[in-house]
Amino acid sequence: MKNIDWIDRTDGKTEKIPFDYGITMQDNIKIISDWMKSYNQKYDIRYVVMYHAAKKNAPVLEKGLLPGNSSRKNFGVSENGYVYLAVTPAMAKVFGDMAHNGSYVIYEVIVPIGKLVPDKCRLQHTAPEGVKGRGLVQSFVYAGSARVKGSIERWQIKLYDEKPSFMKRVDKGKQKIKPRSASGIKKSTERS
């Protein structure tokens, strides 16, 4: 399957949630809250990248992600009519391990951020006691998830590729390597 560029599908309005494992939850709440306030949800449709772990044999790329119902949901606490999504691939792996005993595939999914709602049940069990707010930002940070009412269409889904493309690895390497000065190169050549 051809690699999909989300920018082509959403007029460049696709972003990743600015979640950072390297900072405190309070700092993540502040950063994500500010990020969410940075646009008018009513008039500026922004897509966000999220992740979903599904059974290996599920026809996700053919039928899309279908909402859970009494006969088709992986967690008893999940509400019927929703598709649950993880904030990061690592969190999708956690859900995949719990629901499918390691027999799953992770998909990268884009959804309009305005369609996301908090994962109330998971948030109830994961938010520290005394935390204010039970909204979408808290769901992202404390639950590591959110949900969408209804289906997610095929065009919004692609297989998640854990390995960055060759060019992304090259670009990342360029950022780490500092160019040597011309005089430094000359001196090392003279010694040879």
Phi and psi in degrees as a GROMACS rama.xvg file:
@    title "Ramachandran Plot"
@    xaxis  label "Phi"
@    yaxis  label "Psi"
@TYPE xy
-64.7842  141.034  LYS-2
-66.2951  129.881  ASN-3
-94.502  133.514  ILE-4
-103.662  111.178  ASP-5
-58.3296  -31.0688  TRP-6
-59.5085  -37.68  ILE-7
-64.1794  -30.9055  ASP-8
-88.6984  -15.5716  ARG-9
-131.059  23.7456  THR-10
54.4051  35.9444  ASP-11
77.9106  10.6124  GLY-12
-104.095  40.0035  LYS-13
-113.322  130.473  THR-14
-135.75  161.899  GLU-15
-97.7129  148.191  LYS-16
-65.1196  130.012  ILE-17
-76.9  55.4839  PRO-18
-86.0895  136.571  PHE-19
-133.929  114.803  ASP-20
-64.9039  -19.7322  TYR-21
-82.3993  -0.570735  GLY-22
-124.975  171.09  ILE-23
-70.3798  162.212  THR-24
-63.2956  -39.3609  MET-25
-61.1039  -41.8672  GLN-26
-65.4254  -39.4671  ASP-27
-62.6471  -41.6682  ASN-28
-56.8197  -46.2004  ILE-29
-64.5813  -48.4325  LYS-30
-62.709  -45.9866  ILE-31
-70.2447  -36.8334  ILE-32
-60.6933  -46.9432  SER-33
-62.4968  -40.6626  ASP-34
-62.0755  -42.9232  TRP-35
-67.128  -33.6561  MET-36
-77.3355  -10.3277  LYS-37
-76.1131  1.50635  SER-38
-148.669  160.253  TYR-39
-90.8892  106.304  ASN-40
-60.8321  -27.151  GLN-41
-71.6959  -37.831  LYS-42
-112.007  -13.9767  TYR-43
-120.329  95.4192  ASP-44
-77.025  117.078  ILE-45
-113.812  130.604  ARG-46
-92.4426  145.915  TYR-47
-123.878  143.584  VAL-48
-87.7522  127.343  VAL-49
-135.15  -176.947  MET-50
-136.995  151.524  TYR-51
-143.793  134.404  HIS-52
-101.464  124.818  ALA-53
-126.666  157.929  ALA-54
-53.1958  146.229  LYS-55
-56.4323  -36.7096  LYS-56
-93.561  5.61309  ASN-57
-69.6999  136.297  ALA-58
-81.8824  53.6767  PRO-59
-62.039  -45.8044  VAL-60
-72.9754  -16.1544  LEU-61
-92.8027  -38.4127  GLU-62
-114.12  -8.48079  LYS-63
85.4189  -172.919  GLY-64
-97.8329  118.335  LEU-65
-94.319  144.227  LEU-66
-66.0311  150.3  PRO-67
-67.5402  149.695  GLY-68
-141.32  178.563  ASN-69
-53.1428  -36.2077  SER-70
-92.4313  -12.4275  SER-71
-135.887  74.2763  ARG-72
-151.077  151.217  LYS-73
-92.271  -21.5258  ASN-74
-125.553  131.035  PHE-75
-60.1866  -26.7089  GLY-76
-84.6237  -9.24309  VAL-77
-67.9811  142.518  SER-78
-85.2941  143.458  GLU-79
-62.5241  146.767  ASN-80
91.0558  3.65239  GLY-81
-123.443  151.34  TYR-82
-107.973  128.47  VAL-83
-96.9749  136.215  TYR-84
-128.015  147.082  LEU-85
-98.4973  151.22  ALA-86
-73.3228  -34.8678  VAL-87
-130.517  160.366  THR-88
-61.0938  -36.1647  PRO-89
-61.3946  -40.6996  ALA-90
-69.4842  -36.878  MET-91
-61.5726  -37.8199  ALA-92
-62.2651  -41.8235  LYS-93
-59.0192  -48.5245  VAL-94
-63.5842  -41.0001  PHE-95
-62.5935  -40.8905  GLY-96
-63.841  -40.9984  ASP-97
-69.2933  -44.0433  MET-98
-83.2729  -33.0937  ALA-99
-125.502  12.8634  HIS-100
49.1386  42.1806  ASN-101
84.0158  -6.0149  GLY-102
-99.2811  71.7552  SER-103
-145.705  167.867  TYR-104
-125.484  141.137  VAL-105
-98.4004  134.257  ILE-106
-114.241  144.31  TYR-107
-94.3582  133.723  GLU-108
-131.042  140.788  VAL-109
-113.82  136.859  ILE-110
-140.337  149.03  VAL-111
-63.1298  130.386  PRO-112
-60.29  -28.902  ILE-113
-67.3646  -14.9947  GLY-114
-90.3279  -12.5724  LYS-115
-77.8899  141.83  LEU-116
-129.987  156.416  VAL-117
-61.3254  149.439  PRO-118
-86.6696  83.2554  ASP-119
-55.2936  -47.5573  LYS-120
-64.7809  -49.6646  CYS-121
-64.2846  -40.1682  ARG-122
-60.8922  -39.9199  LEU-123
-58.7695  -35.2413  GLN-124
-93.6945  -12.957  HIS-125
-113.646  -21.0701  THR-126
-71.7663  133.977  ALA-127
-60.8721  150.167  PRO-128
-60.7323  138.722  GLU-129
86.6831  -1.86103  GLY-130
-70.0713  133.437  VAL-131
-85.6828  141.986  LYS-132
88.2332  140.634  GLY-133
-135.303  38.7098  ARG-134
-93.6108  -166.322  GLY-135
-63.0766  -41.6341  LEU-136
-61.4567  -45.3884  VAL-137
-64.4025  -36.0186  GLN-138
-63.7366  -43.5907  SER-139
-57.7611  -49.1097  PHE-140
-78.6635  -50.4264  VAL-141
-86.1922  -37.2128  TYR-142
-91.9567  -23.0765  ALA-143
71.4921  19.1162  GLY-144
-154.765  170.131  SER-145
-154.01  179.249  ALA-146
-142.413  162.535  ARG-147
-127.118  134.152  VAL-148
-76.2523  126.502  LYS-149
90.3778  -168.055  GLY-150
-81.892  162.213  SER-151
-116.668  123.894  ILE-152
-70.2366  157.895  GLU-153
-56.9597  -40.787  ARG-154
-64.203  -15.5294  TRP-155
-92.0591  3.4039  GLN-156
-127.014  140.644  ILE-157
-147.863  158.694  LYS-158
-62.6489  139.881  LEU-159
-82.1998  128.401  TYR-160
-105.232  110.116  ASP-161
-66.1713  -29.9104  GLU-162
-89.5626  126.145  LYS-163
-66.0877  151.527  PRO-164
-61.3741  161.387  SER-165
-55.6782  -45.356  PHE-166
-65.4875  -37.3039  MET-167
-65.1086  -38.7411  LYS-168
-66.2534  -40.3722  ARG-169
-62.9099  -47.1486  VAL-170
-60.963  -41.5992  ASP-171
-63.0073  -40.1935  LYS-172
-64.867  -38.1402  GLY-173
-61.8012  -35.6716  LYS-174
-67.3593  -30.6179  GLN-175
-83.1422  -28.2254  LYS-176
-88.5562  124.685  ILE-177
-94.7165  131.777  LYS-178
-65.8055  141.828  PRO-179
-81.6196  152.233  ARG-180
-73.0595  158.309  SER-181
-61.0644  -36.9098  ALA-182
-67.0376  -34.8007  SER-183
-64.9591  -37.3617  GLY-184
-69.7618  -41.3977  ILE-185
-62.6573  -44.0588  LYS-186
-63.0799  -41.6264  LYS-187
-68.0611  -28.2113  SER-188
-74.5735  -38.347  THR-189
-64.139  -33.3761  GLU-190
-70.9464  -23.4209  ARG-191
